[in-house]
Amino acid sequence: MNGDQIFKWDKFSSHVSSLSGCFVLDTGCVTGYYIWRMLGCDTYLVVRMDLMPIFCIHLKQYKNY
């Protein structure tokens, strides 16, 4: 997590009233930072999609910690 990600999340979340109960598709999820933030907003389901296999592997390994 870095300051740029926090800034972008704050900017995005200020334009969304609530993600509670929503289905979310995160395309180009890279490190998965926003996935975890969206899950913390009581979303129903967050689906990640990225064309780079290395990022999908990274998220699977991170989930184990």
TORPA-4810 file (N, C-alpha, C, O; in nm, 3 decimals):
<nodes>
NODE_1_0.085_-0.118_0.000_0.000_0.000_0.000_0.090_0.124_0.000_0.188_0.131_0.074_M
NODE_2_0.054_0.219_-0.083_0.130_0.343_-0.084_0.034_0.461_-0.085_-0.087_0.445_-0.099_N
NODE_3_0.089_0.578_-0.070_0.008_0.699_-0.061_-0.076_0.725_-0.185_-0.187_0.777_-0.176_G
NODE_4_-0.023_0.688_-0.302_-0.096_0.708_-0.426_-0.223_0.623_-0.429_-0.329_0.669_-0.472_D
NODE_5_-0.212_0.498_-0.383_-0.330_0.411_-0.380_-0.435_0.465_-0.283_-0.554_0.463_-0.314_Q
NODE_6_-0.392_0.512_-0.170_-0.486_0.568_-0.071_-0.555_0.691_-0.128_-0.676_0.707_-0.113_I
NODE_7_-0.478_0.778_-0.195_-0.534_0.898_-0.256_-0.639_0.860_-0.361_-0.748_0.918_-0.363_F
NODE_8_-0.606_0.764_-0.448_-0.700_0.722_-0.553_-0.825_0.661_-0.493_-0.936_0.687_-0.540_K
NODE_9_-0.809_0.579_-0.387_-0.927_0.518_-0.324_-1.016_0.626_-0.263_-1.138_0.622_-0.278_W
NODE_10_-0.957_0.722_-0.193_-1.035_0.830_-0.133_-1.110_0.909_-0.240_-1.226_0.947_-0.221_D
NODE_11_-1.044_0.934_-0.352_-1.107_1.007_-0.462_-1.222_0.926_-0.520_-1.330_0.981_-0.544_K
NODE_12_-1.202_0.798_-0.544_-1.307_0.711_-0.598_-1.424_0.697_-0.501_-1.539_0.714_-0.540_F
NODE_13_-1.394_0.667_-0.377_-1.500_0.638_-0.280_-1.586_0.761_-0.249_-1.700_0.747_-0.205_S
NODE_14_-1.532_0.880_-0.272_-1.612_1.000_-0.248_-1.723_1.018_-0.353_-1.816_1.095_-0.332_S
NODE_15_-1.712_0.946_-0.466_-1.812_0.955_-0.573_-1.912_0.839_-0.570_-2.005_0.836_-0.651_H
NODE_16_-1.894_0.746_-0.479_-1.981_0.628_-0.471_-2.052_0.632_-0.337_-1.988_0.640_-0.232_V
NODE_17_-2.184_0.627_-0.341_-2.258_0.637_-0.215_-2.238_0.515_-0.127_-2.215_0.528_-0.007_S
NODE_18_-2.247_0.395_-0.186_-2.230_0.274_-0.107_-2.203_0.156_-0.199_-2.260_0.147_-0.308_S
NODE_19_-2.117_0.067_-0.156_-2.091_-0.056_-0.230_-2.156_-0.175_-0.160_-2.142_-0.289_-0.203_L
NODE_20_-2.226_-0.148_-0.054_-2.288_-0.255_0.025_-2.385_-0.336_-0.060_-2.478_-0.282_-0.120_S
NODE_21_-2.362_-0.467_-0.065_-2.448_-0.558_-0.139_-2.426_-0.558_-0.289_-2.500_-0.626_-0.361_G
NODE_22_-2.327_-0.485_-0.339_-2.303_-0.475_-0.483_-2.213_-0.587_-0.534_-2.133_-0.644_-0.460_C
NODE_23_-2.228_-0.616_-0.662_-2.134_-0.700_-0.735_-2.034_-0.606_-0.800_-2.074_-0.507_-0.862_F
NODE_24_-1.904_-0.634_-0.787_-1.801_-0.546_-0.842_-1.706_-0.627_-0.929_-1.663_-0.736_-0.891_V
NODE_25_-1.674_-0.574_-1.047_-1.574_-0.634_-1.134_-1.456_-0.538_-1.139_-1.469_-0.424_-1.183_L
NODE_26_-1.341_-0.584_-1.094_-1.218_-0.503_-1.097_-1.132_-0.554_-1.211_-1.069_-0.660_-1.199_D
NODE_27_-1.128_-0.480_-1.320_-1.045_-0.520_-1.435_-0.911_-0.451_-1.424_-0.903_-0.332_-1.394_T
NODE_28_-0.806_-0.527_-1.447_-0.671_-0.473_-1.432_-0.638_-0.452_-1.285_-0.592_-0.345_-1.246_G
NODE_29_-0.662_-0.555_-1.205_-0.653_-0.541_-1.059_-0.510_-0.528_-1.007_-0.490_-0.485_-0.893_C
NODE_30_-0.411_-0.565_-1.086_-0.269_-0.555_-1.052_-0.241_-0.612_-0.912_-0.243_-0.734_-0.896_V
NODE_31_-0.216_-0.530_-0.813_-0.178_-0.580_-0.680_-0.297_-0.622_-0.595_-0.280_-0.689_-0.493_T
NODE_32_-0.417_-0.584_-0.634_-0.537_-0.622_-0.559_-0.573_-0.528_-0.446_-0.664_-0.558_-0.368_G
NODE_33_-0.506_-0.416_-0.434_-0.532_-0.322_-0.324_-0.679_-0.282_-0.318_-0.741_-0.283_-0.212_Y
NODE_34_-0.735_-0.247_-0.433_-0.873_-0.199_-0.435_-0.973_-0.310_-0.410_-1.083_-0.285_-0.360_Y
NODE_35_-0.937_-0.433_-0.443_-1.024_-0.548_-0.413_-1.046_-0.557_-0.263_-1.160_-0.571_-0.217_I
NODE_36_-0.938_-0.549_-0.187_-0.950_-0.559_-0.041_-1.028_-0.443_0.016_-1.106_-0.460_0.110_W
NODE_37_-1.009_-0.324_-0.041_-1.085_-0.207_0.007_-1.234_-0.224_-0.022_-1.318_-0.190_0.061_R
NODE_38_-1.266_-0.276_-0.142_-1.407_-0.296_-0.178_-1.471_-0.405_-0.092_-1.587_-0.393_-0.054_M
NODE_39_-1.397_-0.510_-0.062_-1.450_-0.615_0.025_-1.479_-0.559_0.164_-1.572_-0.604_0.232_L
NODE_40_-1.401_-0.464_0.207_-1.423_-0.399_0.336_-1.545_-0.309_0.338_-1.587_-0.263_0.444_G
NODE_41_-1.604_-0.283_0.220_-1.724_-0.199_0.211_-1.852_-0.282_0.206_-1.956_-0.233_0.164_C
NODE_42_-1.843_-0.407_0.250_-1.959_-0.496_0.258_-2.020_-0.526_0.121_-2.142_-0.536_0.107_D
NODE_43_-1.933_-0.540_0.019_-1.982_-0.580_-0.112_-2.028_-0.724_-0.108_-1.983_-0.802_-0.024_T
NODE_44_-2.117_-0.760_-0.199_-2.166_-0.898_-0.206_-2.059_-0.987_-0.269_-2.034_-1.098_-0.222_Y
NODE_45_-1.997_-0.938_-0.376_-1.898_-1.017_-0.449_-1.805_-0.923_-0.524_-1.849_-0.827_-0.586_L
NODE_46_-1.676_-0.951_-0.517_-1.577_-0.877_-0.596_-1.503_-0.977_-0.682_-1.444_-1.073_-0.631_V
NODE_47_-1.506_-0.956_-0.813_-1.438_-1.043_-0.907_-1.320_-0.965_-0.964_-1.333_-0.850_-1.005_V
NODE_48_-1.205_-1.029_-0.964_-1.085_-0.964_-1.017_-1.051_-1.022_-1.153_-1.077_-1.139_-1.180_R
NODE_49_-0.993_-0.940_-1.237_-0.953_-0.984_-1.370_-0.830_-0.906_-1.412_-0.828_-0.783_-1.407_M
NODE_50_-0.728_-0.978_-1.452_-0.607_-0.914_-1.499_-0.546_-1.001_-1.609_-0.550_-1.123_-1.600_D
NODE_51_-0.491_-0.939_-1.710_-0.432_-1.012_-1.821_-0.293_-1.066_-1.790_-0.243_-1.154_-1.859_L
NODE_52_-0.231_-1.014_-1.685_-0.096_-1.057_-1.648_-0.104_-1.167_-1.543_-0.144_-1.140_-1.429_M
NODE_53_-0.067_-1.290_-1.577_-0.077_-1.402_-1.482_0.000_-1.378_-1.351_-0.041_-1.427_-1.246_P
NODE_54_0.108_-1.304_-1.357_0.189_-1.281_-1.236_0.108_-1.211_-1.127_0.128_-1.239_-1.009_I
NODE_55_0.018_-1.122_-1.165_-0.062_-1.052_-1.065_-0.166_-1.144_-1.002_-0.196_-1.132_-0.883_F
NODE_56_-0.220_-1.236_-1.080_-0.315_-1.334_-1.025_-0.245_-1.426_-0.927_-0.300_-1.460_-0.822_C
NODE_57_-0.123_-1.468_-0.959_-0.044_-1.551_-0.868_-0.014_-1.474_-0.741_-0.023_-1.529_-0.631_I
NODE_58_0.023_-1.349_-0.755_0.053_-1.263_-0.640_-0.066_-1.256_-0.544_-0.050_-1.268_-0.423_H
NODE_59_-0.186_-1.237_-0.599_-0.305_-1.228_-0.514_-0.336_-1.359_-0.444_-0.376_-1.359_-0.328_L
NODE_60_-0.318_-1.471_-0.513_-0.342_-1.601_-0.450_-0.247_-1.622_-0.333_-0.288_-1.672_-0.228_K
NODE_61_-0.121_-1.585_-0.350_-0.022_-1.602_-0.243_-0.052_-1.507_-0.127_-0.039_-1.545_-0.010_Q
NODE_62_-0.092_-1.385_-0.157_-0.123_-1.286_-0.053_-0.240_-1.330_0.030_-0.243_-1.307_0.151_Y
NODE_63_-0.338_-1.394_-0.032_-0.458_-1.440_0.037_-0.424_-1.542_0.146_-0.498_-1.555_0.243_K
NODE_64_-0.315_-1.614_0.130_-0.275_-1.717_0.227_-0.218_-1.658_0.356_-0.203_-1.731_0.455_N
NODE_65_-0.185_-1.530_0.357_-0.125_-1.470_0.477_-0.227_-1.408_0.566_-0.192_-1.353_0.670_Y
</nodes>
